[in-house]
């Protein structure tokens, strides 16, 4: 028996324009500026600045008008030279300007420091040593093996093997160890170490041999495992020292550099400067939201291109070549009109979304106290403004807001909810803040374990499990109780 079955599937497909709009919404301020500059360069029918459009092209210039192939190539008299408008030389170089730029908003080039690389800096110091030709080759290879933190994270045997296979330098572990000791004399102190213990000891041996330095060396050489795990009672007993002596030695160690390579000026890192997309101010006890002017540029359609269509429309005879050229112009004008409208839609979407978030978290923005953050998920805002969750997500994940309490990534205001002992919904951000404050107030001689923290939170009205406390603590980058212990 044959069965006939109909399956209906409802699917929604976004148009290319809708996809482009979504991409525009997702762009942060700096990337949005670059996108506008790109569009200005690619579309000569689009211009920046405030200017009234002298006219608009109507539907009479429909695509169907140009699909007729019966037009000849006869010459006609016309006041418009289409080729002149389509010349590459006529496309100017535009610069984006918003109507509310301040002097601080001007584009500035990020300065790059010049100089040698970390590896070159180390190699330049080798010239101060008396090395044989073979030793120099080994030293160069060792310096080339130093990572950006300043460590050589390879065994001596591996280095011996690589020297033979890649450099044709045949040596042994003893010779490499000898040269390695000289490499470890280079600056910055600690460079060339194979592990943290060796790195710290190299730095300590360069210090003046005072009592606290000598004790620090003794601790790291004989009890590094106990020290790293903060087993202070075992250190006191094993080294027969007082708490004050141990505290002084720990203070010396804590002032050493665990990553000597990170301090070198040649390790240039480009720091991303965040430009807030919104600003929230408190004016007379009320919140005031504004959009960064760079997100609201004045743009208009080129009058020259608009006039070209007018001239074509008024001409009595039209060649096929001229019609094809005008089709190109119309395409550019259509694209320019859509882009201007997309920018307006982007501005409106950003303001509506952020305004809803601001009102939802009004108590927080008025006080700056994270305990006043309400539980809020993307769907809460999407339902309130009548937009898709994905649209709210695009705004939240890539936009920043300047508040009286610093510049914040918008997604930080979203959090799941949990029930307190009163059955009320509270934000997980609120619980994390109370957890953080509880750890800050603990006795560092006897830090609170996760189990004790869970009991403490329960007493404050937040009944959560120990494993949840551990998860929140890790998300806050707070170490376990043992590692928080101090003398």
C-alpha positions in Angstrom: 0.0 0.0 0.0 1.4 3.3 -1.1 1.2 6.3 1.3 1.3 9.8 0.1 2.6 12.3 2.5 3.0 16.1 2.2 5.6 17.8 4.2 5.3 21.5 4.6 8.5 23.4 5.6 8.4 27.1 6.4 11.7 28.7 5.9 12.7 32.3 5.9 15.4 33.5 3.6 17.1 36.9 4.0 17.6 39.1 1.0 21.1 40.2 0.1 20.1 43.7 1.3 18.9 42.3 4.7 22.2 40.4 5.1 24.1 43.6 4.4 22.1 45.5 6.9 22.7 42.9 9.6 26.4 43.1 8.9 26.3 46.9 9.2 24.5 46.6 12.6 27.2 44.3 13.9 30.1 46.6 13.0 31.6 48.6 15.9 32.3 52.3 15.3 35.8 52.1 13.8 34.9 49.3 11.5 31.7 51.1 10.5 33.7 54.2 9.5 36.0 52.1 7.4 32.9 50.5 5.7 31.5 53.9 4.8 34.9 55.0 3.4 35.0 51.9 1.3 31.5 52.6 0.0 32.4 56.2 -0.8 35.4 55.0 -2.8 33.5 52.3 -4.7 30.3 54.3 -5.4 30.8 57.7 -7.0 27.0 58.3 -6.8 27.4 58.5 -3.0 28.8 61.6 -1.3 29.3 62.6 2.3 28.3 65.9 3.9 24.9 67.5 4.3 23.2 68.5 1.1 19.7 68.6 -0.3 19.0 66.2 -3.1 17.9 68.4 -6.0 15.7 65.7 -7.5 14.9 62.0 -7.5 14.9 59.6 -10.3 11.6 57.9 -10.8 10.4 54.6 -11.9 10.3 55.6 -15.5 13.9 54.5 -15.6 13.0 50.8 -15.1 15.3 48.0 -16.1 12.8 46.8 -18.7 13.4 50.0 -20.7 16.9 48.8 -21.4 16.2 45.3 -22.4 15.1 46.3 -25.9 17.9 45.4 -28.3 16.4 47.3 -31.3 18.3 50.5 -30.6 21.0 51.3 -33.1 24.3 53.0 -32.5 23.4 56.1 -34.3 24.9 59.4 -33.0 22.6 61.8 -31.3 22.8 65.4 -30.1 22.9 65.5 -26.3 23.9 68.1 -23.7 25.3 65.3 -21.5 28.6 63.4 -22.2 28.0 60.2 -20.3 31.6 59.0 -20.8 32.8 62.1 -18.9 30.9 61.1 -15.8 32.0 57.5 -16.0 35.7 58.4 -16.2 37.8 57.0 -13.4 39.5 60.3 -13.1 36.2 61.9 -12.1 35.8 59.7 -9.0 37.0 61.9 -6.2 38.6 60.7 -3.0 36.1 61.3 -0.2 36.7 61.6 3.5 34.1 60.7 6.0 33.0 63.5 8.4 30.3 63.5 11.0 28.6 66.7 11.9 29.6 66.5 15.6 33.3 65.6 15.5 35.4 67.2 18.2 39.1 67.8 18.1 39.6 64.6 20.0 37.7 62.6 17.3 40.2 63.3 14.6 41.9 60.3 13.0 45.3 59.6 14.5 47.9 57.1 13.3 48.9 54.5 15.9 52.6 55.0 16.5 54.8 52.0 16.1 58.0 51.9 18.1 61.0 51.1 15.9 63.9 49.1 17.1 65.4 45.6 17.1 63.4 42.4 17.9 63.8 40.5 21.1 65.9 37.9 19.4 68.2 40.5 17.8 68.6 42.3 21.1 69.8 39.0 22.7 72.1 38.2 19.8 73.7 41.7 20.0 74.8 40.9 23.6 76.6 37.7 22.5 79.4 39.8 21.0 80.5 40.6 24.6 81.4 37.0 25.2 84.5 35.2 24.1 83.1 32.3 22.2 84.6 29.8 19.7 83.0 29.5 16.3 81.1 26.3 17.4 80.0 28.0 20.7 78.8 31.0 18.8 76.6 28.8 16.5 75.2 27.0 19.6 74.5 30.4 21.3 72.7 31.7 18.2 70.6 28.6 18.0 69.7 28.8 21.7 68.8 32.5 21.4 66.6 31.6 18.4 64.9 29.0 20.6 63.9 31.6 23.3 60.1 32.2 23.2 58.3 35.6 23.7 58.2 35.0 27.5 61.9 34.6 27.6 62.0 30.8 28.1 63.7 27.9 26.3 61.1 25.2 26.6 63.1 22.4 25.0 65.3 19.7 26.4 69.1 19.9 26.0 69.0 16.6 24.1 66.5 17.9 21.6 68.7 21.0 21.0 71.7 18.7 20.5 69.8 16.7 17.9 68.5 19.8 16.1 71.9 21.4 15.9 73.2 18.3 14.1 70.2 17.9 11.7 69.6 21.6 10.9 72.9 23.3 11.4 75.4 20.6 10.9 76.9 21.3 14.3 77.8 18.1 16.1 78.1 18.6 19.8 77.0 17.1 23.1 74.8 18.0 26.1 77.7 19.2 28.2 78.8 21.7 25.6 75.3 23.0 25.1 74.8 23.3 28.9 78.0 25.4 29.1 76.8 27.8 26.4 73.3 27.9 27.9 74.8 29.2 31.2 76.3 32.1 29.2 73.0 32.8 27.4 71.3 32.9 30.8 73.7 35.8 31.7 72.0 38.0 29.1 69.6 40.7 29.9 66.8 40.8 30.9 67.6 38.7 33.9 65.9 35.3 33.8 66.0 34.9 30.0 67.0 31.5 28.7 65.5 29.6 31.7 63.9 26.3 31.0 61.2 26.6 33.7 59.8 29.0 36.3 62.0 27.8 39.1 65.2 28.3 37.1 64.0 31.7 35.9 63.4 33.0 39.4 66.7 31.6 40.7 68.7 33.3 37.9 67.2 36.6 38.9 67.9 36.0 42.6 71.5 35.1 42.0 72.0 38.5 40.4 70.8 40.3 43.5 72.9 41.5 46.5 73.3 38.5 48.8 71.2 39.8 51.7 69.5 37.6 54.3 66.1 37.7 52.7 67.6 37.0 49.2 69.6 34.0 50.5 66.5 32.6 52.2 64.5 33.1 49.0 67.2 31.1 47.0 67.1 28.4 49.7 63.3 28.1 49.5 63.2 27.8 45.7 66.1 25.4 45.5 65.0 23.0 48.3 61.3 23.5 48.6 59.9 24.9 45.3 57.0 22.5 45.3 55.9 23.5 48.9 56.4 27.2 48.0 54.3 27.0 44.8 51.5 25.3 46.6 51.8 27.8 49.5 52.4 25.1 52.2 53.7 27.8 54.5 53.6 25.6 57.7 55.9 23.1 56.0 58.3 25.8 54.9 58.4 27.2 58.4 59.2 23.8 59.9 61.6 22.6 57.2 63.7 25.7 57.1 63.4 26.6 60.8 62.5 30.2 60.2 60.0 32.7 61.7 56.9 33.9 59.9 58.5 37.4 59.5 61.5 35.9 57.8 59.3 33.8 55.5 57.2 36.9 54.7 60.3 38.9 53.8 61.6 36.1 51.5 58.2 35.7 49.8 58.1 39.5 49.2 61.5 39.3 47.4 60.2 36.5 45.2 57.0 38.2 44.4 58.9 41.2 43.0 60.7 39.0 40.4 59.6 38.8 36.8 58.1 35.4 35.8 58.1 36.4 32.1 61.3 38.3 31.4 60.7 38.4 27.7 57.4 40.3 28.2 59.2 43.4 29.4 61.3 43.9 26.3 60.3 47.0 24.3 60.8 45.2 21.0 57.9 42.9 21.7 55.4 45.4 20.2 51.8 44.7 20.6 49.1 46.7 19.0 46.6 47.7 21.7 43.1 48.0 20.4 41.6 51.3 21.5 37.9 51.0 22.2 35.6 53.7 20.9 32.3 53.7 22.7 29.3 53.4 20.4 27.0 55.0 23.0 27.2 57.3 26.0 25.0 57.3 29.0 25.0 60.3 31.3 23.0 61.1 34.5 21.4 64.5 34.1 19.3 65.8 37.0 18.8 62.3 38.2 17.7 61.0 34.9 19.5 58.8 32.4 20.4 60.3 29.0 21.5 58.2 26.1 23.3 59.4 23.0 24.8 57.7 19.9 28.4 58.4 19.0 28.4 60.9 16.1 30.6 58.7 14.1 27.7 56.3 13.8 25.5 59.0 12.3 27.2 60.5 9.3 25.5 62.9 6.9 25.4 61.4 3.4 23.6 62.2 0.2 23.2 61.1 -3.5 25.5 62.9 -5.9 23.6 65.7 -7.7 25.9 65.2 -10.8 24.7 61.6 -11.2 21.1 62.6 -10.6 21.3 65.3 -13.2 22.8 62.9 -15.7 19.6 60.8 -15.5 17.5 64.0 -15.9 19.5 64.9 -19.0 19.0 61.4 -20.5 15.3 61.5 -19.7 14.9 64.9 -21.5 16.8 63.9 -24.6 14.7 62.8 -27.5 17.0 60.3 -29.1 18.9 57.7 -27.2 21.7 55.4 -28.4 22.1 51.8 -27.1 25.5 52.6 -25.7 24.2 55.7 -23.9 21.3 53.6 -22.4 23.8 51.0 -21.2 25.8 53.7 -19.5 22.7 55.2 -17.9 21.9 51.7 -16.6 25.2 51.7 -14.8 24.4 55.1 -13.3 21.0 54.0 -12.1 22.6 51.0 -10.5 25.0 53.2 -8.6 22.2 55.5 -7.6 20.0 52.6 -6.4 23.0 51.3 -4.4 23.6 54.8 -2.9 19.9 55.2 -1.9 19.9 51.8 -0.3 23.1 52.5 1.6 21.8 55.8 3.0 18.6 54.1 4.1 20.6 51.2 5.7 22.6 53.7 7.7 19.4 55.3 9.0 18.0 51.9 9.9 21.2 51.0 11.7 21.1 54.2 13.8 17.5 53.5 14.7 18.1 49.9 15.6 21.1 50.8 17.8 19.3 53.5 19.6 16.1 51.5 20.2 18.1 48.5 21.4 20.4 50.4 23.7 17.5 52.5 25.1 15.6 49.3 26.0 18.7 47.9 27.7 19.3 51.2 29.6 15.7 51.3 30.9 15.8 47.6 31.8 18.9 48.1 33.9 18.0 51.6 35.1 19.0 51.0 38.7 22.4 49.8 37.8 23.1 52.8 35.5 22.0 55.2 38.2 24.1 53.6 40.9 26.9 51.6 39.3 26.4 48.8 41.8 26.5 45.5 40.0 24.2 44.0 42.6 21.5 46.1 41.1 21.8 44.3 37.7 18.5 42.6 36.9 18.5 39.1 35.2 18.3 39.9 31.5 18.6 37.7 28.5 18.5 38.6 24.8 14.9 37.5 24.4 13.8 40.0 27.1 15.0 42.9 25.0 14.0 41.4 21.7 10.4 41.0 22.9 10.3 44.5 24.2 11.4 46.2 21.0 9.8 43.7 18.6 13.0 42.6 16.9 14.7 39.3 16.4 17.0 37.9 19.1 19.9 37.7 16.5 19.6 41.5 16.0 19.9 42.2 19.7 22.8 39.8 19.9 24.6 41.7 17.1 24.3 44.9 19.0 25.2 43.4 22.4 28.3 41.4 21.3 30.2 44.1 19.5 29.2 47.5 21.0 30.5 49.5 23.9 28.8 52.1 26.0 30.5 54.9 28.0 29.0 55.1 31.4 29.8 57.1 34.5 31.4 54.0 35.8 33.7 53.3 32.8 33.4 51.9 29.3 31.5 48.6 29.2 30.8 45.9 26.6 27.0 45.8 26.3 26.8 42.0 26.6 28.2 42.3 30.1 24.7 43.6 31.2 23.1 40.3 30.2 22.9 37.4 32.7 20.9 34.4 33.6 18.6 34.4 36.6 18.6 32.3 39.8 16.1 32.1 42.6 17.0 33.5 46.1 15.6 32.1 49.3 12.6 34.5 48.9 11.8 32.9 45.5 12.8 36.1 43.7 14.8 36.1 40.5 18.3 37.5 40.9 21.0 38.0 38.4 24.0 35.7 38.4 26.1 38.8 38.1 24.7 39.9 41.5 25.7 36.6 43.0 29.2 36.7 41.5 29.7 40.2 42.9 28.7 39.1 46.4 31.0 36.1 46.0 33.8 38.3 45.0 33.2 40.7 47.9 33.1 37.7 50.3 36.5 36.5 49.1 37.9 40.0 49.4 36.8 40.3 53.0 38.0 36.8 54.1 40.9 36.2 56.5 43.8 35.6 54.1 45.5 33.5 56.8 42.5 31.1 56.6 40.9 31.6 53.2 37.3 30.2 52.7 36.9 27.0 50.8 34.2 26.7 48.1 32.1 24.7 50.6 32.4 27.5 53.2 31.7 30.1 50.6 28.5 28.2 49.6 27.3 28.2 53.2 28.1 31.9 53.5 26.1 32.7 50.4 23.2 30.6 51.6 23.2 32.6 54.9 23.0 35.8 52.7 20.0 34.4 50.9 21.6 32.8 47.9 21.2 29.0 48.1 23.7 27.7 45.5 25.7 24.5 45.4 29.4 24.2 46.0 30.2 23.3 42.4 28.3 26.4 41.3 30.5 28.5 43.6 33.6 26.8 42.1 32.3 27.6 38.6 31.7 31.3 39.4 35.0 31.6 41.2 36.9 30.3 38.1 34.9 32.7 35.9 36.1 35.5 38.1 39.7 34.2 37.8 40.0 33.7 41.5 42.2 30.9 42.7 41.3 28.1 45.1 41.5 28.8 48.9 45.0 27.3 49.2 46.4 29.6 46.6 44.9 32.7 48.3 46.6 32.0 51.6 48.9 34.6 53.0 51.1 34.7 56.1 
